[in-house]
Every structure is written in C-alpha cells, then in structure tokens.
C-alpha cells in the first residue's frame, strides 16, 4: 500500500499532516496574506515504503468563484524512507479569499492519489499605507 506523509507550509501559515494517513492543522490567525508578497507553498513529503516511489506534487489556488488562478506542479521520485520538501511560489495580486490545495499523485498522467489532498483557506488583504 502506498502512503506519503505531507507537511504543508504556506508561509506564514502552517498545516501539517500526521496521525496515520493525513490530518491537517492550521496555526490560528496566520492565514492572512498581503497582495504583492510572494509566498511559498511547501510540503514535506516522506516515502514510508520500502520501494522507490515516483510522484507528482501539484498546488492550485482557487478564487472565491472556485476558478483556478494558479496551478503548478513538479515531478520526482523518492527512495525508500526518503523525504523531500517541494515548494511552489504564488504572489497574490488581488485581495480576497482563496483556497490553496496540494495534491500528491502517482504522476501527472496518472492522478491516483498517494495521500489525501490538503487544503486551506487564506485571506489576501491590500497592504496598509
């Protein structure tokens, strides 16, 4: 059976996965971002198997209308017990409420999930001037 453990870090917000397959926790009051500031959507991925595991790491950001406004991915392969911390950047340009989602799949062409998706809601505000 194939499982990966994820840790999602959306600077400055933290979501982590542990306890069996995946669980998520968001640090309180840290999900407010500022327009124009680049953030990194990061996850710690660990291959808990005894075999090599190819993967595709996808991040997407949806606006309040559920329209995907940012989509990026990278692919790789993890050796047994190896960990990796992929990161994708996003710079919000418009204030509003957004859903940030992370998926870890077998590959881009094979969307079989290696772990449940992680998601969080963030609020983007204009800087105070």
C-alpha positions as CSV (number, residue, x, y, z in Angstrom):
1,X,0.0,0.0,0.0
2,X,1.4,3.4,-0.9
3,X,1.4,6.3,1.6
4,X,3.1,9.6,1.8
5,X,3.2,11.9,4.7
6,X,2.7,15.6,4.0
7,X,3.6,18.8,5.8
8,X,2.1,21.9,4.1
9,X,3.7,25.2,4.9
10,X,2.1,28.2,3.4
11,X,4.2,31.0,4.7
12,X,3.2,32.4,7.1
13,X,0.6,29.7,7.8
14,X,1.3,26.1,8.8
15,X,-0.6,23.0,8.0
16,X,0.8,19.6,8.9
17,X,-0.1,16.1,8.4
18,X,0.4,13.2,10.8
19,X,-1.6,10.5,12.6
20,X,-1.9,7.6,10.3
21,X,-2.6,8.8,6.8
22,X,-3.1,12.6,6.8
23,X,-4.6,15.2,9.2
24,X,-4.3,18.9,8.8
25,X,-3.9,21.7,11.4
26,X,-3.7,25.4,10.7
27,X,-1.9,27.8,13.0
28,X,-4.5,30.3,14.3
29,X,-4.6,33.9,12.9
30,X,-1.8,33.2,10.4
31,X,-3.8,32.8,7.2
32,X,-3.8,36.5,6.2
33,X,-1.6,37.3,3.3
34,X,-0.7,40.7,1.7
35,X,-1.1,41.4,-2.0
36,X,2.1,41.6,-3.9
37,X,4.0,39.5,-1.3
38,X,5.3,36.2,-2.7
39,X,4.6,33.1,-0.6
40,X,5.9,29.6,-0.9
41,X,3.5,26.7,-0.8
42,X,5.7,24.0,0.7
43,X,5.2,20.4,1.8
44,X,7.4,17.8,3.4
45,X,6.8,14.6,1.6
46,X,8.1,11.3,3.0
47,X,8.1,7.9,1.3
48,X,7.2,5.5,4.1
49,X,7.5,2.5,1.8
50,X,10.4,0.1,1.2
51,X,10.3,0.8,-2.5
52,X,11.0,3.7,-4.9
53,X,8.0,6.0,-5.3
54,X,7.5,8.3,-8.3
55,X,5.2,11.2,-7.6
56,X,3.7,14.5,-8.9
57,X,3.3,17.3,-6.5
58,X,0.6,19.8,-7.5
59,X,-0.5,23.1,-6.0
60,X,-3.5,25.1,-7.0
61,X,-5.1,28.3,-5.8
62,X,-8.8,29.0,-6.4
63,X,-10.5,32.3,-6.0
64,X,-13.9,32.9,-4.3
65,X,-15.7,31.8,-7.6
66,X,-13.8,28.5,-7.5
67,X,-11.8,29.5,-10.6
68,X,-8.2,28.1,-10.6
69,X,-6.0,31.2,-10.8
70,X,-2.7,29.4,-10.1
71,X,-1.6,25.8,-11.0
72,X,1.9,24.4,-10.8
73,X,3.5,21.1,-10.3
74,X,6.7,19.2,-10.2
75,X,7.6,15.5,-10.5
76,X,10.2,13.3,-9.0
77,X,10.9,10.1,-7.3
78,X,11.6,9.2,-3.7
79,X,13.8,6.4,-2.5
80,X,12.6,4.3,0.4
81,X,12.2,6.4,3.6
82,X,13.4,9.5,1.8
83,X,11.9,12.9,2.5
84,X,11.6,15.9,0.2
85,X,10.3,19.5,0.7
86,X,9.0,20.8,-2.7
87,X,7.9,24.4,-2.9
88,X,5.8,26.3,-5.4
89,X,5.5,30.1,-5.3
90,X,2.4,32.3,-5.6
91,X,2.1,36.0,-5.5
92,X,-1.4,37.2,-4.8
93,X,-2.3,40.3,-6.8
94,X,-5.9,40.9,-5.8
95,X,-7.3,40.9,-2.3
96,X,-9.9,38.3,-1.5
97,X,-10.5,34.8,-0.1
98,X,-8.6,31.9,-1.7
99,X,-8.4,28.2,-1.4
100,X,-4.9,26.7,-1.5
101,X,-4.8,23.0,-2.3
102,X,-2.0,20.4,-2.5
103,X,-2.2,17.1,-4.3
104,X,0.4,14.3,-4.4
105,X,-0.3,11.9,-7.2
106,X,1.4,8.9,-8.9
107,X,2.1,11.2,-11.9
108,X,0.6,14.0,-14.0
109,X,-0.8,11.4,-16.3
110,X,-2.0,9.1,-13.5
111,X,-3.9,11.1,-10.9
112,X,-4.1,8.2,-8.4
113,X,-3.6,9.9,-5.0
114,X,-0.7,8.9,-2.9
115,X,-2.2,10.8,0.0
116,X,-5.4,12.7,0.6
117,X,-5.3,16.3,-0.6
118,X,-4.5,19.1,1.8
119,X,-6.3,22.5,1.6
120,X,-6.6,25.7,3.5
121,X,-8.4,29.0,3.1
122,X,-6.4,32.2,3.1
123,X,-7.4,35.8,3.1
124,X,-5.4,38.3,1.0
125,X,-5.5,41.9,2.0
126,X,-4.1,45.1,0.5
127,X,-1.1,46.5,2.4
128,X,-1.8,49.2,4.9
129,X,-0.4,52.5,3.7
